[in-house]
Amino acid sequence: MKASARHRYPKQQRGVQRPFRFYIVSLGCPKNTVDASGMAVLLQRAGYVGVQDLSQADMVVVNTCGFIEPARQESSETLRELAAQLRPSQALVAAGCWAQRDPEALLAAVPTLTAVVGTRSWPDIVSVAAMLAKKTAPTAPMRVAQGSLVLPEQAGAPGYAVSGASAFLKIADGCSRQCAFCAIPLIKGPSVSRTPEAILADARALQQMGVLEINLIAQDITYYGHDLGMKDGLAQLLTRLAQEVPQVPWLRLLYTFPGYVTTRLIDVIAQTPQVLPYIDIPLQHAHPEVLKRMRRPADVEDVRRTIAQLRERLPEVALRTTFIVGFPGETDAEFQTLQEFIKEMRFDRLGVFTYSSENGVPAAQWADDIPQAVKEARREALMLAQQEISEAANQQWVGRRLSVLLEGTGDGVTIGRSYRDAPEIDGLVLIPETLEPDRIVTIEITEATVYDLVGRLCVG
């Protein structure tokens, strides 16, 4: 996922000093995208100009992801590719999670970096730009990292990123869970909730922009408000959001935690038409012993009860989850339990990751003892099983109507998403017509594939 600031500037006149220009690429999750958007706003406010042509930038910023090895590889490859294109006068800066977690490894991978700015200190990108604008580049790469998170409002930046008629709105940052495999607490620190007032102010701004979908994001949105002394904080926030932004028809929840999807939260979703019946609940495994080793909630029966409650209260609910295969010590029998669980629960959306060992996390104490070939075979088996489930779920929509947010058009086909499809990770609705984007329309579904739906515009 890449995002760059898109602003045009007038042709430089002779004798007039041109403004310092920047270009931003953001990799990884939507939370990174929000930080990149915040950096762009702060840079513009300081008088610098965002450009969409890499060759015109004085400073190129890559907001890296450092969550797992494949993400670091993507970040490294992106940085090296950009470094090969840049002129000596152009500065290359790495920001984000990898820059926070291991700046020395990042500098070793890309020696031509001018600076590394950790994810906990993203507002300091303005100081880096100020130094570069004065032509005072350091003789050695700068390292900018802080010990605590900086929330958007603390930096005077919005806590959202907008793409078309959709937006990601960050409600918290960091993570207070202690999952054995995860490096996020090392990178971000404990969960810090934004105040309801800050979130509502951002939501009102998005409504004023005409945004039609707000995706609420955090590492774990069900933890929201815990550090503020709120009980069922997410349910409280949703109730207030629905009242404050009645013109935003879609509010979507991303990244809930097993065991924390409460009855009150389910009731609020059921009673609030704006809140989409879409639940993303990463379970990671289904065998209690594996879950215990992962330091995850291990009561699988409670998960079953929660899913049954969701389906009873929200008959059209779309359930998304993710699993990890090849965790240290995962036996054939434990994997078989996971397979059977997936076939039993029939999730609408499902992702599978192969385990990768991370330095500094609790699971690093165990040998990564599952061969990569076995991990890949297990992942493939789960995805094949899910394809059948996904296609069957999609087929049930043929002949029915769905509200679809239109996002773009080309070659005579318009693409959009229904409530069942979160941006960037789920399927699409394809309409073989050229339709105006950035609006919600009613589509009759005429065809279903494994991941996507095909339909036609309903008139009248």
N, C-alpha and C positions, 0 to 999 in steps of 0.2 A: 504494500500500500504506500503510495507516494502522494504527497501534497505539497504544493509550492504556492507561495504568495503570488497573486496574479494582479499586478498593477502596471499600467502604462505610464510613461513619463515623457514629457515633451523633448523634442530634439534639442540637444545642447547648443546654446548660442555661444558665439565666440566671446571670450572675456568673462563668461559667467561660470563660476565653479559648479560642476555638476555634483549632485548629491551622491552620497555613499549608497551603494546598492547591494541588496542581499537576495539570496535564493535559498529556499528551505525544502528539504526532502524529509518526509517522516516515514519511518518504518515501524512495523509492529502493530500494536493494538490501538483501539480508539482513544485510550487514555493518552497515548503518545501524540495522537493527532491533536487532541485538545491542547497539550503543552506546546506543540509546534504552532498552533494558531495563536496561543498567548504570546509566544516569542515574537511572532510577526506583528502583532498589535503593539507590543512594547517598542519594537524597533521602528515602526512607522511613527509612533508617538514621539520618538526621539529625533525624528526628522530624516530617517533613512527610508529608502525606497525599495519595495519588493519588486522583483522582476520575474518573468516566467521564461526567460532565455538564459540558460546557464552561462553563455559566453559573455553576457553583459554584467554579471555580478562581480562585485569586489570581494564579497564574502559568501561562501557556500557552506551551509549548515546541514549536516545529516543528523537527524534525531534518531539515534540508534536504539535497537532492542537488544537486551542482554539476557533475556529470560532463560533460554536454552541454547545449546550449541548450534543448531541449524539457524536460529535467529542471529547469533553472532556471526556466523558464516555469511549470511545475507548482508549484514551490516558491513563486514569487512570487504566483501566483493563490491558493494555499492561505493564505499569510500575509495577503494583502489581504482575502480572504473572512472570515478570523477577526478581523482588525482591525476590520472593519465591524460585527461582532457584539459586540465586547467593550465593557464599561463603562470609564469613565476610571480606575477603581480597579484594573482588571485589567492585569497586565503581559504583554506579548508578547515572547518571546525566540526568536531564530533561532539554531539550532545546526547542526552538521554540516559537510558538504563545501563548500557555497557560502559559509557563514560563514567557513570557513578560507581559501578561495581568493580571495574578493573581497568583504570585508565592506563596503567603501565602496559598491560597486554594489548590494549588498543593502539597505543603509540608504537609498540613493537610490530604490530600488524601493518600499520600505516605510518611510517616515519615522517612523512611530509606534513603531518597535521600541524596547524598553527596553535590550536587550543583544544582542550577537552573540557566540556561543561557538564557536570553531573545532573541527573534528573531532579535532585533536590535543590538545585541552584539554577534552574533554567532562566530566571529573570536576569541573571548576570550576563546573558548573551549581549545585553545592551552595553555593558562595560567593555566587553571584548570588541564589539563593533566600534565603540568610541576610540579605543586604542588603535585599531586598524585604520580608522578614518583619518587619524592624525599621522599616519605613516610611521608609527612607532612599533612595528611588529617585533615581538620578543626574539631574542637570539636562540632561546630554547622554547619548546611548546609550553603554553600555559596550562595549568591544571586548576580547574575551578570546581570545588565540591564543598557541600555543606552537610552538617550533621542532622538537620531536621527538614522536613518537607516545607515547601512554600506553597500555600494555597493561592489560587488565582486572585482572590480579593486582596490578599496581602501584598500582591505585586501590582495591584491596580489593573488587572487584566480580566477579560471574560473567562468563565469556566466552561466554555463550549466551543465546538467547531461545527461549521455549517457546510453542507454539501447539497446544493440544489434546495429542495424543500424539506430536507431532513437534517437533523442536528444530533450530535452527541453532547450530553450535558453531564459533566462530572459532579457527583454529589459527595464523594469522599476520595481519599487517596491513601496509599499504603495498605498494609494488611496485618491484622493481629492474629491470624490463624498460624499454626505451626506445622503445616503439612511437611512431611519428611523430605519430599522431593523438590520443594519449591524454594527458589531463591528470591522471590519478591520481597519478603520481609527484610532480607539482607540489603536489598537494593533501595527499597522505599522507606523501610521503617514501619512502625505500627500504624494502624488505621487512624486517620484523622478525618472527621466529618466536617463538611462545610455547614455553616449555619443555615437553617431554613430560609432566613431572610436573604442571604446571598444567593441561594439556589433560586428562590422565587423571583428575585430581581433579574437574574439571567433568563429565566423562563419567560418573563414578561417582555424582555428585549427580543427574544426569539419569536414570540407571538406577534410583536410589532413588525418584525421582518417578514411575516407571512409564512413562517415555518409550519409545516403540516404534521411533522413527526418529531418528537423528542425522545431520544433513547437515553435513559438514565443509566449511567455507568459508574462503576467503582470496582475494585478488586473483588469486593463482596458487598453488594448493596444491602443484603439483609442484616449486615452489621451496622448499617447507618444509624447514627444517633446514639449508639451505645456509649461513646465517650462524651456525649453531651448530656448524659443522664436521662435520655428519652427511652421509654418503653414502647416497643413496636414502632420505632422511629420511621421506618419506611412506609408503613401504613398511614401514619400521621402525615408524612410528607406528601404522599399521593393524594390524600384528601384535600390538602391545601392547594396543591398544584391544579387539581381539577377545578377548584373554585377560582384560582387566580388567572388561569389561561384557558378559558372556555372555548376560545377560537382555535385551539390546537387539537385536532380530532384524534391524534394518535399519541399515546404515551406508552413507551415500551420499557420493560425491565430486563436488564442484562446482568448475568453473573450472580445468581442466588446461591446460597450455601445449604447443603443437606441438613435437615433438622431445624432450620430457621425460617422455613416458609410456614408462617403461623396461620392459625385459623382466622385471625383478624385480618391478616394480609390477604388471604384468599377471599374473605368477605368483601373487602374494599375493591378488589379487582372485579368481583362479580357484580357489585353494585355501582360501579363507575364505568359508564360506557367508553370514556376516553382511554381507559387503561386496557390495552390489548390483552386478550387471553393467550399470552405467549410467555412461557417460563423457561429460562435457560438455567439449568441446575446441574453443574458439572459433578458427576458422581465419582468418577475416576476408577471405581471397581465395584464388584458386587459380591466378592467373597469376604466374609468378616475378618479372616486372618490377614489377608492382604491389606484390607482397610486399616486394621490395627497397626500393621507395619508402616503404612503410609501416614499414620497419625491423623486419619480421617474418621468421621462418624461411622461406626461399624454396625449400627443397628439397621440391617437391610430390611427388616420387617417394618420399621418406621418409615423407610423410604416407600415401601409398597403402600402403606396407609396414606402417606401424603399424596402420592400419585393418584390413588383411588379417590381421595377427597377432592383433588383438583379436577379430576374428570367428572365427578358427580356435580360439583358446584359450577364448573365451566365446561359444559358439554363439548364445545368446539375448541378446547384448549390445544395449543400446539406446544409440545414438549421437546426441548432440545437438551442434550447432555453430551459429555465427553468422557472417554475412558483412556486409561494408560495400560498398555500391555508390556510385559517383560520387566515388571518391577522385580528387584532382587528377591529371589526365592520363589517366584511365581511357578507353581507346579502345573502339570497338565490338568490335574483335577480342579485346581483353582481357576484356571483359564476356562475349563469346561463350564464351571458354575457361571462365569461371566457370560459366556455364549448363550447359555440357557436363559439367563436373566434378560438379555437383550431380546431374545425371541418371545419371551413372556410379556415384557412390558411394552414392546412395540412403540418406541419413541418415534416422533415425527422427524426429528433431525438428530443426527449423531455424528460425532467426530471421534477419531481414534488416534492416539499418539503412541509412538514407541518410546519406552523409557530411555532417558539419557542421564548419566551420572553428572552431578554438578558439585563442584568444590564448595565446601563450607556449609552445605545443608546436612541435616541429620542423616539422610540416607547414604551419604558419602562414606559412612562407617562400614557399609556392607559392600561386598564385591558385586560388581555388575556382572552377574553370573549367567545371564540368559544370552545365548549367542544372538548376534544381530539377525542372522537368517531366521531364527525361531521367532524373534520379535516381529519381523516383517511378515512372516507366514501367519502369525496370530492376528496381526492388524488386518491383513487381507481377508482372513476368514470372517472377521467381524464386519468389515465393510461389505463383503458379498452378502452376508445375512441381512444387513441393513438396507441394501439396495432393494431387495424384495419387499421389505416392510415399507420403505419409502414410496416405492412405486404403487403399492396397494393403497397406501394412504392418499396419494395423489389421485388415483383413479376414482376415489369416492367423490371427488369434486367435479368430475365431468358431468355436464348438464346443469350445474349449479352456478350461482352468481357469487362473486367476491368483489369487495371494494379493493381497488388497486391504486397504489401511489405510482404514477408514471414518472420515470426518471430520465429517459433519454430515447432518442430515435436515430435510426440509420439504416440505409439499404432497405427502406420500406417496412422496417420492423420497429416497434416501440417496445421497450422493456420497462417492467415495473415490478413492484413487490406487493404482496398481500400482508395481512397481519401475521401470517405464518412464516414470514421471511424477514429475518433481521438483516440489516445492510452488511454487505461484504462477506457474510459467512453462510447464508442459506441460498435457497433457489430463487428463481425468477418467474415472473409471468410474462410470456411473450405474446404480443399482439401483432399480427401481420398487417398492420396499418401504420400510417404516419400520423401520430397524434401529438398534440401539444403537451410537453412535459410539465412537471411541477404542479400537478393537481391530482386529486383522488377521483376516480371514475368507477363505474360499475362494469365489470367484465363477466361475460358468460363463458365458462370454461368448456372448451370443445375437445381438448386432448390433454393427456398427461404422460409425462416421461418419468424416469427414475427420480430426477431432482426438480424438474421444472414443469410448469403448466402452460398451456397455450389457450388463448381465448379471443373473443371478439367483443368490441364495444357494444354495450347495450344502449339503445337510443330510446328515449321516452320513458 
